[in-house]
Amino acid sequence: MARTKLDDKGRVSIPAPLRHELGLAPEDEVIVERQGGQIVLRKAVPEIIRVNSRGGWRRKPVVTAKEAFAGP
């Protein structure tokens, strides 16, 4: 388990081995969620905009093959 600290502005640095393991690159977005007493970070899934059959816009998440076949 890796440990890190908040800086004076409340930012957290994710240790390099975890960033590499999770495929996080500079400028990647992460989602911050609270689950009970824990804070959970997860990589944001890019979205593409599509037009539905009635001409309206909708967003559909893009999932890579690596993400689709990755275990929990």
LINVENJO-V261822 format. One record per residue. N is the residue number from 0. RES is the residue in one letter. SS is DSSP state (h for helix, s for strand, l for the rest). PSI is psi in whole degrees, 0 to 359 (none if undefined). Layout:
BEGIN
{{N/RES/SS/PSI} {N/RES/SS/PSI}}
END
This chain:
BEGIN
{{0/M/l/132} {1/A/l/149} {2/R/l/148} {3/T/l/169} {4/K/l/156} {5/L/s/142} {6/D/l/184} {7/D/l/346} {8/K/l/6} {9/G/l/11} {10/R/l/151} {11/V/s/137} {12/S/l/128} {13/I/l/123} {14/P/l/143} {15/A/h/316} {16/P/h/323} {17/L/h/319} {18/R/h/316} {19/H/h/317} {20/E/h/323} {21/L/h/357} {22/G/l/30} {23/L/l/132} {24/A/l/163} {25/P/l/141} {26/E/l/0} {27/D/l/145} {28/E/l/145} {29/V/s/151} {30/I/s/134} {31/V/s/122} {32/E/s/152} {33/R/s/128} {34/Q/s/97} {35/G/l/235} {36/G/l/15} {37/Q/s/153} {38/I/s/128} {39/V/s/129} {40/L/s/136} {41/R/s/150} {42/K/s/132} {43/A/l/139} {44/V/l/124} {45/P/l/151} {46/E/s/147} {47/I/s/148} {48/I/s/131} {49/R/s/159} {50/V/s/129} {51/N/l/180} {52/S/l/341} {53/R/l/10} {54/G/l/3} {55/G/l/159} {56/W/s/144} {57/R/s/157} {58/R/s/139} {59/K/s/128} {60/P/s/147} {61/V/l/124} {62/V/l/128} {63/T/l/162} {64/A/h/322} {65/K/h/316} {66/E/h/321} {67/A/h/325} {68/F/h/0} {69/A/l/141} {70/G/l/171} {71/P/l/none}}
END
